Amino acid sequence: MPAAIARGVSPIAKAQTHSIDHIDEPITIDLAKISLRNFRRRFLLKTNRPAIEYVQNTKVDFARKLLEQRVLPLTPLST
């Protein structure tokens, strides 16, 4: 993302986009460029749920879509 565009994007929106685009990777606080405490507080204020809950729900939704589309059998998703 170009720097000019990235400056206008909130750290929370960046983390949300990253969690979807990189579903199999952990989110690091370096992505947000703010303190962990501030990130947690701002994420909760913006989304009304903790960041970990958002990430977990994103992963569950992704797995559900894979199952619905029959992209993967149930066994690899259950491990």
C-alpha positions as CSV (number, residue, x, y, z in Angstrom):
1,M,0.0,0.0,0.0
2,P,1.5,3.4,-0.9
3,A,2.6,5.5,2.1
4,A,0.2,8.3,1.2
5,I,-2.8,5.9,1.4
6,A,-1.4,4.0,4.4
7,R,-1.2,7.2,6.5
8,G,-5.0,7.7,6.2
9,V,-5.8,4.1,7.3
10,S,-6.3,3.5,11.0
11,P,-4.1,1.0,12.8
12,I,-7.3,-1.0,13.6
13,A,-8.4,-1.1,10.0
14,K,-4.8,-2.3,9.0
15,A,-5.0,-5.1,11.6
16,Q,-8.4,-6.2,10.4
17,T,-7.3,-6.2,6.8
18,H,-4.1,-8.1,7.7
19,S,-6.0,-10.7,9.7
20,I,-8.1,-11.5,6.6
21,D,-5.4,-11.3,4.0
22,H,-3.0,-13.3,6.1
23,I,-5.4,-15.7,7.8
24,D,-2.7,-18.3,8.6
25,E,-0.2,-15.8,10.1
26,P,-0.3,-14.2,13.6
27,I,-0.9,-10.5,13.9
28,T,1.9,-8.6,15.5
29,I,1.6,-5.3,17.3
30,D,4.3,-3.9,15.0
31,L,1.6,-3.8,12.3
32,A,-0.4,-1.3,14.2
33,K,2.5,1.0,15.2
34,I,0.9,1.8,18.6
35,S,1.3,0.3,22.0
36,L,-0.3,-3.0,22.8
37,R,-2.5,-1.4,25.5
38,N,-3.6,1.4,23.2
39,F,-4.2,-1.1,20.4
40,R,-6.4,-3.3,22.6
41,R,-8.4,-0.3,23.8
42,R,-8.9,1.2,20.4
43,F,-9.8,-2.1,18.8
44,L,-12.5,-2.7,21.5
45,L,-13.9,0.8,21.0
46,K,-14.0,0.5,17.2
47,T,-15.4,-3.1,17.0
48,N,-17.1,-3.7,20.3
49,R,-15.1,-6.9,20.8
50,P,-11.5,-7.8,21.7
51,A,-9.0,-8.2,18.9
52,I,-8.5,-11.9,19.7
53,E,-12.2,-12.6,19.4
54,Y,-12.2,-10.8,16.0
55,V,-9.3,-12.9,14.8
56,Q,-10.8,-16.1,16.0
57,N,-14.1,-15.3,14.4
58,T,-12.3,-14.4,11.1
59,K,-10.6,-17.8,11.1
60,V,-13.8,-19.7,11.9
61,D,-15.6,-17.9,9.1
62,F,-12.8,-18.7,6.7
63,A,-12.9,-22.4,7.7
64,R,-16.7,-22.4,7.3
65,K,-16.5,-21.0,3.8
66,L,-13.9,-23.7,2.9
67,L,-16.3,-26.4,4.1
68,E,-19.3,-24.9,2.4
69,Q,-17.4,-24.7,-0.9
70,R,-16.0,-28.1,-0.3
71,V,-12.4,-26.8,-0.9
72,L,-11.0,-29.0,1.8
73,P,-12.3,-32.1,3.6
74,L,-13.2,-31.9,7.2
75,T,-10.1,-33.7,8.5
76,P,-7.4,-31.0,7.7
77,L,-9.6,-28.3,9.2
78,S,-10.1,-30.2,12.5
79,T,-6.4,-30.4,13.3
